[in-house]
Amino acid sequence: MTGQTTRGSAPLRYRAGPRRQAFAALLDGLRTDGGAHVVTGEPGGGRTAFLEFAARAFRAGPVWHVRAEPACSPQPHSGLRTLLRAARHAGRVPGDGTAEEVLLDILRAASARSPLLVCVDDVHLWDTASRTALGRVAARVHAADGVHRVGLLVTVPGHRPVEREWATLPVLELTPLTPGDAAGLLHDLTDGAVDPVVREELVTEAQGNPALLLALAHRLSPAQLRGDHALPRPLADAGTLTVVAGGCPIGQRPDRADLLLVVAAAMRATGERDAEAALVGRATNGLGGRDGDVPPEPSEPPQASELLAVPGGRLRFRSPLVGRAVYAGAPSERRRAAHRSLAAAHPAPHGVPALLHRSWTAPGPDAVLAAELEAAATDSTSGTPPALRRTAQVRAAELTPDDALRARRYTAAAEQALLAGYPPEALRLLDAAGNRPAPAPVRGRAELLRGRVLLADGPVDDARESFLLAAGLLAGPGPVQDDTAVLGAADAAWAAGDRQGCLRALTHDAHDAHDAHDTHGASVQAAVAGEFDLRAAGANPTGPQEAAEREAPVGPSVHRGATPAQPSVPPPALLRDHRDGMRAVLLGRFDLAAAPLTRVVDRGRPATEPERLLRSAAAALMLGDVGAARRAGARALASARTLGTAALEPRALEYLAYAELRAGRHQLARTHAEEGLRAARRAGQRNTAAHHHAVLALAASIEGARARVTEHATAALTTARRHGLAQAALLAQWAAARADLGEGRPEEAADRLGPLVRPGARRGHFAVWMLAVPCFVEAAALAGRPEDARAVVEDFALWAGCGADPQAPAQLLRCRALLAAPEAADELYLRALDRHDETSGDFERARTELLHGKWLRRRRRLREARARLGEALVDFERCGAQLWARQAAAELRAGGAAPSGPGAGVARRHGARDLSLLTPQQLRIARCVAEGATNREVALSLSVSTRTVDYHLRNVFATLGVRSRVELVRLVEQEEKTGAQL
């Protein structure tokens, strides 16, 4: 896997997913069509492990697997002779230039009866004659007669340019492991005995390199892996990096060694993957002259080493691991000299990069330099990204001699680490700050940040306590941070489904002097002491939109027209309004919530800060103004991306996804949630990822993709149960129940939803359970248990009257129709359809049309039923709800009509290639195979024998008319894409 093959390659097990699917497609192509491919990747990246995987997975014929050895390479054609020995061929390799033809003849004979796979690891170590002959054979594998059934895989290192023998062949580049795959590899290595915090740090340090991950794990003792003892620092030391890199940087000429070191040092200061070539040239010139005090003259950069690439005037290492090894392995005096030269050559001597270079030359604490670094890092006009600000703040803290000031700077660095999307590092920096005496405001700020980390990636009850502790420490004349901590505690209690805890947080040292409603304050205390009842909302029937319009100033509507420019609003007022509005919503007093929440929405319109825009989106969702929520969420996302605040992107996408769901646009919600899930994983935010999983499960329950519903619901529930996320848990269970309903299993759906929506201790999240009521009522009615649903419909009526959910009024009428006497039901269905016309979202309207059509058919009003069911079919197909469309089509057929249209309620396919023709077991097996699983892995996952899988898979191929796994993968992917189209 390195320049010289590493012994004991990583025991990689490629999990089901895009990587495994791509590998399976490649091997399937080699089996059926032959061909040659070059496999490349950085040292330790898994080249050897991939060849071993390919050799094990190739069952169609013999495999010749050769590992190159440098000791065997000096003699001409020694590499080919090694290959022939592996093939157990007794022939000789001639030295008269005909070796290429001889090798072709041997391959032709070996592949006459069955396909042949040839794997050559580290072929760059072969002698020149062998490489040349094999390269020419590889170029002819497809064209030469009789060798089209030969597959050839050769590996070359990715940290050097591909040699000319292989330059024309297709290249498979092994990308770094995903965090999930890396964590799985570490779990396999340690039998799950690694502490989660240690695991996260190891995965982060390895940067997706499997060999480095294994080396780091082997470096730790069992106690360190369990988290009982402190980890060594640095975690990846020079020795470990150099060993994994295969000694690549060693043996460079002095000028090349200087160039490599300067590039590595320049990248360290910026945190980027490349460095400006002109700057490196000036610095290298100064480093060679040992004159670090005088800025060197501009010069061309030295000739680039083969370890470097030069794209667009930038220099970067072909392998990031090699760059790390170069820097870590250099003597400390040479590193300081490189940084000194870069600082002198930098065009902005007082900018963050130049100051960082100076800081790495300092022999000890330096208060003046620390102050300069802090000032540069906090300059809001510099455009410095959070990751670089974090590095500067950390370095400033390390150079600070005063303990209290150092704690403050560590806390500031933790905030930048959190914004940049590195929560584990933020926690480590907060721990470093906590180890030093500091005043209460500094400790309060640290607890506020700790609460933010835990809210996104930890037990939310712990997050609430951190926020409340922060609020106590930050209490004082300036209420901004105090209010921020209070709202953070309320957010944590909201995520946990603890309404009383949420109210207690919002009344924590509340600034009641500004509250003009004394009865409101009294009702808060009463609500904290008692059980919240939606009937409090019924005391004032005015919904949030109507109340907002009544209390807003005279002028253009703040929701429907252009908003005039508003003066800058101090943040304390914004936070107090959000606090008051949230408190009123919890009390069911939407009349009191409308004015403060509307002000939050309005003040967010001209804002450019992501936090203010996120508050605006949250307030709009509480008001039921999904349009304003979408606009604020989109602007927050754009602002977070512009500022480089990776930690805020997942939240912005979460608000966007929820707003689209509330608006009935589930496919847009899925798009935002898929992107949000990727962003949450990158930022280490498991709680946010759980919410995105829940949204994806809900979207899949509409589209009829049961496997995806199960996948995302399980992922959401796993995190929700570990971290106490009541909202995500209820949404995931609602998605599973809606999938049951779509598949015609109302009993299961009713059993799943009943405890979550009926009154009692098991009722779901206080702000979400009512959204699942329409599903429960439908399931209970279809299951013949209407009495189970009558009580919750009355509660739902109070929620619909609040005006916070645009879909609720039509859903309420549909629920009443399901439970009404025959003489009243028809009118209720018609009224529900009229209300659907006032909102967007085809799915909810189609569900009402389907239920009305069923009702009409059972009363033998067939003409009306066919018209209504035809409308339902069209609407379901328009929104991609294929499973529900099949229900509508079945009802049409039962009513004597032949469904028409492009799909007629089933997934569209050409000819016989229709997945709906498969049995449920065949469909499950087909989807597992399409994800890259082997027959054995499918058997284990479905608890059946391999023989059973083989049998079903043969029938799948015959039914669909496909000949290979590659075709099956394409067919299943097309099924999913077609099911997602509008």
N, C-alpha and C positions, 0 to 999 in steps of 0.2 A: 504493500500500500504506500510505500515511500520510495525515495530514490533507490534504496536497496530494500527489497521486500521485507516488511516487518513480519517476524515470526509470531504465530498465535494471533491471527487476525481477529477482529471484533466479531463476536457471535451475532451478527445482524440477522434479525428476523423481520422482513419487510411486512409491515402491517397493511391490511386492506386499505386502499385509498389510491389517489392518483399515481403515486410513485410505483406502487405494486402493480397497478393496472398498466402503466407504461412498460414496465419490465416484462410483464406477461405478454403484452402485445409484441414486443421485440422478439422474444423467444418463440412465440407462435409463428411470426414471420420467418424466422430462421428455419423453423421446422418445415414449413410448407414451401417457401420460396428460396431459401438459402440466402447468401450474401455475406458481406464483411462489414464489421463495425469497429470503430476505435472507441474504447472506453477510457475516459480521462477524469481526473479529479485531483484535488490538492493532496499533499502527503497526509496519510491517515484518513482519507476521505472514504475508504471502503472499496477500492478497486479490486483487491484480492477477494474480499468477502463477496462482491458481486459475481465474480467468476465462479466462486465455489457454489453460490446460489444457482447460477445458470447451469453448472454441471450437474447439480442434484436434480434440478427441475426438468432437464431435457431427457425425456423418456422415449423419444421416437427412434433412437438408434445409439451407436457408440459415441463416446466422448473422449477426445484426446486433450488432456489437461496438462499443461507444462508451466512450471514456474522457473523463470530465468534465474541463473546463478552467476554472479560476476566472475567467480573463480573458473567457470567453465567457458568463458567467452573469448579469450584471446585468439584461439586457433580459428582459421577460416572455416565456415560452415559448421562450427561446433553447435550452434543453435539448432540448425536443421537436424543434425544427428541426434540431439536431445529429443526433438519432436518425433523422429522416427522410432527411437527407443520407446517412447511413450505409446506409440502405435503398434509396438511389437513387430516392427518391420525390419527385416534383416538386410535390406538393400543398402548400397553405398551412395553417398552424395558425390557426384563427379565434380572435379575442379576445373572443367573445361568450359564453363559458362552455360551448361545445359541444366543446371540445378533446378531452374524454374520449371522446365518441361517434365523433369523427373518427378518433382513434387506434384504437379498436376496429374500425372499418370497415377501416382499413388492415391491421391484424393479421389480420382475418378473410380478406381477399383474399390476403394473402401466405402463409397457411397452408392454402389451399384444396387444394393438390396434395400437399403434404408437410409434415411437422412443421417448426416454426420455433423457433429459439432466439434470444432477445434478451438480451444481456449489457450492463449499464450499470455501469461502475466509478465509485466515489466519487459516488454519486448525491446525497449530501448537499450537494455543491457546486452542484447545479443551482439555478436560480431557483425561487421558491416556487410559481409557477403550474405549472411543468413537473413539480415533485415531486408536487404535489397531483393533477394529471391522471394521471400514471403510477401513483401509489399507488391511485387508484380503479380504474384498469384492472387492476392487479395483483390487487385483491380480487375482480374479476369474471371473471378468466381462466377459472376452472372453470365458472362458472355461465352465462356469456353464450353465446348460440347461435353456433356456427361458429368459436369461438376456443379450443376445448378442446385443440387440438393445438399451442398456443403455450406454450413454456417461457420463463420470465422469471427471470433472475438479476440482482440488484442488490447492490452492496457498500456498506457503511457502516462507519465506524470503530468499533471496539469499545471505545475509551476514553471514549466519551460515550454517554449514554442513546439508545436507538433512537427516532427521531422518530416522531410519531403516524401519519404516512402508512404506516409499515411495521410498526406495533406488532402488527397482527393476523396477519401472515404468518409462516409457519414460518421458523425461523432456523437456519442452518448456521454454527456457531462454529468457526473454524479454530484448533485447539489448537496449542500449541508442538510443534515437531519433536521426535521421540524422539532420544536420543543417537545411535542407529544411523543414522537418516535425516540428522541433522545432519552426522555424520561422512561419510556418502556424498555430501552436497552439497559439503562441503569437498574431498573427493577429486576430484569432478568439476571443481571450480574450479581446483585446483592440479595437475591431472593426476597426483595421487598423490605430489607432491613435498614434502608436509608431514611433518615428524617426528612420530612417534606421541605423544610427550609434549606437543609444541606443539599437536597436534590435540586432545588431551584437554583442554588448558587453554582453547583457543578454544571448543570445544563447551560446556564448563562456563560460561565467561564469557558466551556468547551466550544461555544459558538457553532454547534452543529457538527463538529468534527468527531466521529466515533472513536478513533484511536486516542485522541486527546482525552475524551471523556473517560475511557477505560483507564488511561494512565493516571488521571487525577483520582479516580476511585481507588486504584491500587495503592496510591500514595497515602491514603488515609487509613488510620487505624479503625477497628470496629467501633470504638467509643466515639471517634470523630464522626463516623458515618451516622451513628445514632443521634448525634447532636449533643452528647454529654461533655465533650471536650472541644475547645476552640480549634478552628481550622488554621492550618499554616498560612502565613502571608509572605509573599504572594501565593495564591493558590496554584497558579501555573508558573513555576519558577523556570529559570533559564535551562536547567538540566532537562526538565520534562519537555519543554518546548523543543529543545534541540534534538532530543531523542526521537520525538514523534515526527519532526521535520526531516529526519534522516540525515542530519548533518549537512543539509543543503547549503547553508551560508558559509560553511567552513571551506577554507582553501581559496578564497577570493583574493585577487590582487589588491594591494593597499588602496589604489584609487577607487576600485570597484567596491571594496569594503566600506570606504568613506561614503560613497554615494548611497549604498544601501542603508547605512546607519542614518544619514541625514534624511532620507525619505521616510524611514520609520519614525524618526524623531518629529519630523514635520507633521506626519499623520497623527501622532499622539497629541499634539497641541490642538489640532482642529477637530479630532474625532471623526474625520472623513476617511474614505477608503483610498484617497489619492492625494497628491500634493502638487502644487504649482511647480512646473519644471524650471521656470526662470529663477524662482526663489531658491530651489534646491541647487541650481547651478552656482548662484552667488555664494550660498552658504558652503557648498563643497569646496569652492575655490578658496574661501577664507579659512576653512578647516585645514586644507592642505598646507596653507602658509602659516598655520598656528597663530594667526593674528586676529584674535577675536575682538579686539577693542576698536578696530577701524573697520567701518563697513566696506566689504569687498566691492570691487568694481563689477558692473554687470558683465556677465559672460555666458556663453553657451554652456548648457549642462554637459558633463562628461558623457562619454559614450555609455548608453544604458546597458546594464547587465541583462543577460537573458532571463533573469528572475523578475525583471520589470517589464511592464507594458507602458506604452506612451500614447494614450488616446487624447487627442485634442489639446496638446500643450500641458498635459498632466502626467504625472508619474504614479504608477501604482504597482504593488506586488501582484504577480499572477496568483499567488496564494497568500491570503491574509495570515495564515499560520506561519509561513516563512518570515513575513514582516515582523511578527511578534517575536519569533526566535532570534532574528537579527538584533533587535533592540535589547532583549533580555540577556543575550549572550555577550554583548559588548562590555568591555571593562567600564567601570563607573566613570573614570576620568575621560574616556572617549565619549561617553554619552553626554557628560557636562560640556565638553568641547563642542559637540554637535549642536546642542541647545544654545550655547553662547554664540556660535556662528550664525545660527538661524535668527536669533534675536537681533543681532547686528545687521543682518541682511534684510530684515522685514521692513516693508515700506511704511507700516503704521506702528512706530515704536511704543505707543501708549495704548494700543489695542490689546484685546484679551489674548490672542495667540502670541504676540511678542512678549507680553508680561508673563505668560505661562512658561515660555522658553527661559526667561530670566529666572523664574522661580525654581526651575529644575537645575539651575547652577548654584543656588544658594546652599551653603554648607549647614545652615541651621535656621532657627527662628529669625524672622526679619519683619518687624512691625510695619515699617514704611512700605515695603513691597507688598505685604498683606493688605494694607489699606488701599494701595493702588489697584490691586487685583479686584478687591471688593467694589471699588468705585467703577471700574470698567465693566464688571459683571452686572451691576445694577443700573447701568446707563440705558434708559429705555429707548434712546434714539439710535443705539448702535446696531440694532437688528440682530444681536447675537442670539443664536438658538438656545433653548433651554439646556440641551446636553452640554454645550460649551460653557454656559453660565454655571452649570453644576460643577464642572471640572475646575473652573476658576474659583468658585466659592469653597470647594473642598481644599484646594491648594492654599487659599487665603487662610482657612481655619488651621491648616497644618503649620503655617508659618507664624501664627499668632501666639505670642507668649502669655497673654492674659487669659485666664481660664473662662471668665464670664463672656468675654468677647469671642473667644473660640467657640463656646457653646452656641452663641447667637449665629455665628457664621456657619457652623455645622448644620444648624436648623435651616438657615437660608439655602444651603446646598441641598438638604433633603427636599425642600420644596421644589427646587429645580429638577431634582432627580424624579420626583413624582410627576411633574408636568411633562418631562421627557419620556415617561412611560417605563420607569425602572423602580417599581415599588419595593422590591427586596433591598435594593441599594438605599432607598430612602429610609427604610427601617434601620439599616445598619448605621446610617449617618445620625439618625435620631438617637440610637443607643450611644453613639460616640458623644453626642451633645449631652445626654443624660448623665454621663460619667463625670461631669464637671459641674461645680456650683454655678448657679445662674439665677437671676432675679425671676420673680413670678411671671412677668410678661413673656420672657423667653421660654420658660417651661410651659406656659399656656400655649404659646405658638407651636411648640413641639407636640403637645398632646392633640392640638387641632389637626396637625398634619398626620399624626398616627391614626386619628379617627378617620381621616379621608382614605388612608391606605386600607384600613380594615373594612370600611364601607364598600370598597370596590373589590376587595380580595381577602375577606376574613369573616369571622362571626359578627353579624351586625349588632348583636347585643353588646359585644366588646367595643365596637365602634361607638355605640351610643354612650357608654360610660366614659370613653376617652373624650368625646365631645363635651359631655357635661362637666368633666374635670377641667377641660380647657375653658369652658364658660366661666367657671368659678375663678380660675387664675387670671382670666383676661378682664374680669369685671372692673370697671373704672369709668373715668370721665369719657373716654372714647368708646362708644358702643358698637363700632363696626365689627371688630373681631368677636366680641361677645355675641352679637346677633348672628354672625356667621356660625359660631359654634353651636348656638341654640338651634338654628335651622338644620345644621348637620345632625344633631341629636334627634330632631324630629324626623329627618329623612331616614335615619337608621331605624327608628321605631316604626316608621311607615313600612319600610322594606320587611320588617319582622312581623307585620300585621298586628302590632301592639297599639291599638288606638288610645288606650289610657296612657301608655308610656309616651305616645306622641303628644298628647295634650299636656302631660306633665312637663315635657321638654319645652313646649311652647310657652308655658307659664313660668319657666325657670327665671326668677328675677326679672319678670316682664316689666317693660317700661310702660306701666299702665297710666302714667300721667298724660300721655298723648292720646289715650283711648277715650273717646267722648261717650261711649256706650257703657254706662255703669252696669246695666242689666246684662250686657254681653259678658263682662268680667265675672259677674255672679254666676251666669249660666256655665261659664268655663269650669268654675270650681264644682258646680253641681254635676257636670258631666264627668269630671274626673272621678267623682265619688261613686257615680252610678253607671249603669249600662247604657251605652249609646243606642238610640232608637231612631230609625229613619223617619218615624212619625214626627220628629222634631221639624223635619223639612216641611211637613204638611201644615204646620202652624202658619207659614207664610208661603202661599203658592207661587209667589213671584220667582221665576227662574233667574239664573245668573245673567243671561243676556238681557232680559227685560229690566232687571234691576240696574244693570250697568247703564242702559240707555236712559233710565229714569234719573239716575244720580250723576250722569256725566254732564259736563258743562254744555251750554248751548253752542251749537256749531256742527261741523261735519261729523258724521258718525265715526267713532273710533274703530269700528269693526268693518264698516262697509265702504268708507270713503277714504280719501287721502288724508294722511295725518299731518297737521301743520308742524313746523319745526318747533321743538320744545326746548326750553332752557335746560342746561345741565342740571341733573338732579343728584344731590349728594347720596352716596351709597347707603348711609344709615336709613334714609327714608325708604329706599327701595327694599331693604331688608325688613324693615318694620312692616311695610305693606304686605310683603310676602308672608311674614309671620302672622299678621292679623287675618289675612285671607285664608291661610291654611287652617288656622284655628277655627274660623267660622265654618269652613267646609266640614271639619270633623264634627262640629255640633249640628250639622244639617241646616245651618242658617245661611243659605245661599243668598238671601237678600242682603245680609251683612258682609258676605264674602265678595260680592260682585264689585263694589267700588275699589277696595284695595287691590284685588287681583287685576282688575282692568288697568289700574295705574301701573302695576308691574309690567303688564303686556305692553302698554303704550310707551313706557320708558325704555323698553327693550328695542323698540323700532329703530331709533337712530344709533343704537349702541354698536360698538365694534369689539367689545371685550367678550370672549366666549362665555365667561361665568354669568354676566348679566343677561346675555341672550339665552342661556340655558334656564335661568330663573324665569325669563319671559315665556319660554316654551312650556315649562312646568305649570305656570299660572294659567296659560291658555288651555292646557289640557284639563285643569280643574274647572275652568269655566265652560268647557265643552266647545270652545272655539278651535276646532281642529285646523282650520285654515291658518289662523295666527300661529298655532303650535308648529305647523309645518314650515311656515316662513321663518320663524325664530330658530327652529332646529337647523334648517338649511344654512342660515347665516352663521349660526354658532359653529357648524361643521367647517364652513369655509374659513372662518376666523381662526379656528384651532389649527387648521392645516397651514394657514399663512404664517402663524406665529410658531409653528413647530411644537405645539403642546399636544403630544400624542395621547396623554392621559385623558383629554377631554373629548377626543374623537368618538370613542365608544359610547359615551353618554349622549352626545349629540345625535348619533345614529339611533340610539335607543328611543329618544323622544320622537324622532322622525318615524321610526317603525310603529310606535304606539299610535301616533297621530294618523298614519295611513290605515292602520287596523280600525281605529274608531270611525274613519271616514268610509270604510267598506272597500278600500283598495288594497286587498291582501297581497297582490303580486308586487306592488311597490313596497309594501311592508316587508315582504320576503327579501327583496333586493337590498333594502337598507339593513335588515337584520343579518344577512349573509356578510355584508361588508363590515357591519358592526362586530360580528363574531370574530372575524379575522383581526380587526383592530384591537378588540378586547384581549385576544390571545397574545398579540404582540406586546400589549401594555401590561400583561400579567394581571388582568382583572377578571378573576373567575366569577365573581358575583354578577358583573355586567354581562359576561358571556352567558351565564345561566338565563338572564332575561332575554337575550337574543335567541338562545335555544328555544325558549318558550314561545317567542313570536314565530320562529320557524316551524315549530310543531303546530301552532294554530293555522299558519298558512298551508302547511301540508295536509291538515285535516280538511281543508276546503278543496284542495286539489285531488284528494283521494289517494295520496301516496302513503299507505299505511306504514311501510318500512321506515320512511323518513319521519313520520309522526313518532313512532316508537323510539327511533334513534335520538331525536332532539328532546322528546319528553323525558327520556331516561337520563340524558345528560343534564337537563335542567333540574330534575328532581335529585340527582346525585349531589350536586352542589347545594341545592336549596335545603336539603335535609342536614347537610354538614354545617352550613353557615346560618341556618334559620331564616331562609328567604321565603316567607309565606306567600308573597305575591307571585313570585316565579313558580312556586309549587302549585298554586291553584290554577294558573294559566296552563301549565303543562298537563294537569289532570283534566282540565276542560277540553284541551286539544284531543286527548285520548278518548274522551267521551264523545266528542263530536265525530271523531273517526268511526267509533262504534255506530253512531246514528247513521252516518253516511253509508255504512255497510249493511244497514238493515237490521241492526241488533239493538233495538230500543231498550230491552230489559237491562243489558249490560251498561248502557249509557245512563239509565236512571239509577242503577245501583251505584255507579261511580260518582255521579253528581249529587245524589240525595244528601249525604252528610255535609257536603260543602255549601249547600244553599239553604237548607232548612235551619230554623233557629236551633241553637244549642251550642255546646262547647266545641263541637267539631266543625262549626261553620267556618268557611274559608275567610280569606283576607277581607277586612271590613270595607275596603274601597273597591273590591273587584268581584266579590261573590255575586252581586246582582247582574253582572254581565253574562254570567252563565245560566241565569234563570230561564231565558227562552229555550235554551237547549234542554234543560231539565223538564220543563213543562211539556215540550214536544215528546220527549222520550217517555215520560210518565203516561201521557195520553195514548201514545201508540202502543205502549205496553199494557194498556187496560187498567192503569192505576191512576185515574184522574184525581181522585181524592187526595193523593200525596202532594199534588201541586197547588191546590187552591189557596193555601195560606201564603205561600211564597209569591203568588201572583199579586196579592194585595200589597205586599212589601215592594214588589217591583213597580207597582203603580205609583207609589210614592217617589221612587227613584226616577221614573219617567217624567213625573211632574216637575222635577227639579230643573229640567232643561239642560243638564250637563252632558247628555248623550243623544246625538241627533237621530240615532237608530231606534231609541227606546220607545217612542210613542207608537210606531208601527208594530214593533215587536210585542208591545203590550196588547194591542188589538188582536194580533195573531194568537197570543196566549189565551185571551178570553174566548176567541172563536173555537179553539181546541177543546175548551172546557164547557162551552155553552150548549144549550139545548138546540136541537136541529132547527127550530124555527128562528132562532136568533143568530146562528153561526154564519149563515151566508152574508148577512148584512155586515157582520164584524170583519169577515174576510175582505169584503169590498172596501170597507173603511180603512183597513190596514193597507191595502194596495194604494189607496189614495194618499195615505201618509208616506208611503215609500216614494211616491213621485216627488216629494219635497226634499229628499236626500239622495246622495250618490251611493253607489254600491249595488251591483247587480246581484250579489250572492244572497243577501237578505231578502230582496224582492223575489228572487227565484224560489227561495224556500217557502215563502208565503204562497206563491203561485202553485208550487208542487202540492202543498197541503190542501189548498183550496180545490185543486184539480182532483186529488184523491177523494175529497169529500163529495164533490159533484159526481164522480164516477160511481161511488158506492150508493148514490141515490138515483142512479140510472139517468142522470141528466148528461148523456154521453156527448152531445154536441158541444155543450158548454165546457164539459170536462176536457175534451180534446183541444179546444181552443186554449184553455188555461194551461194545460200540460205542455202544449206546443210552445207557449210563451216561456214557461219554466225551462224547457229544454234549450231554447235559444239563449236565454240569460245565463244558464249554467255553462253552456259551451263558450259564451262570450268571456266569462271570467275564468275559464280553465278548470272548472269543477267537474272533472270527467266522471268521477264516481257518482256524484249527485245527478249528473246528466243521464247516467245509465238508469238511475231510479225513475227519472221522468220518462225515459224511453220505454222502460218496462211497463209503466202505468199506461202509456199511450197504446202499446201493443195489447195490454189487457182490455183496453176500451175499444179494440177493434180497429185502431189506426196504425199505419206503418210509419214509424218515425222517418222524417225526411231531413235533408240538410247534409252538410259535409261530413258530420261525424255520427249523427243519429245516436248520440249518447255513448259511443264507444271510442276508444283511442283509434285514430286513423293510421292505417298502414297500407303499403303496396302489396297486392297479391295476398299470399297466405301468411305474410310476416306480421302477425297480430298477436301481441302478448296476451290479449284477452282469451285466446284459444288455449292457453296453458291452464293446468290445474293449479290450485293455490300452492301445493308443494313444489310443483315444477317452477312456478314463478319465483318462489323464495330461493330455490337453488340457482335459477338464472341470475337473479340479482346478486347473490353472493359471488358467483363466478365473475360477473361483470365488475365487481369491486376488486378483483385480483386474487381471490382466495383459491387455493388448490382444492381438489376433491376431498382430500383428507381434512382440511380445515373446515370445509362446508359440512362434512359429516359430524365433526366435533361440535360445531355451532348448532346444528339441528338435532343432535342426539340420535343420529341414524348411522347405519354402517356405510362404509365407502362403497360397497357393492350397490346399495340402494341409490346413492348419489350417482354412480355410473349409469345405472338403469334409467333414472329420471333424466339425466343429462342427454343420453342418447335420444330419448323421446322428445326432449326440448329441441334438439337439433333437427329431428325429423319433422316435427310440427311446424317449426319456423322456417325450415328450408335453408338453414345455415350450415356451413361446413367447418367452421373453426371458432375458437373462443374470441378471436378478433372480431369476426362478424357479429357474434353475440353481444360483445361489449358495445359495438356501434349501435346495434338495434336497441339495446336497453337505454343507452344515452339518448337516442332519438326519442324514445318513449317519454323520458323525463322532460326533454326539451319541449316536445309537442304538448305534454300535459301542462306546461307552464305558460303556454302562449295564450294571449287574450283572444 
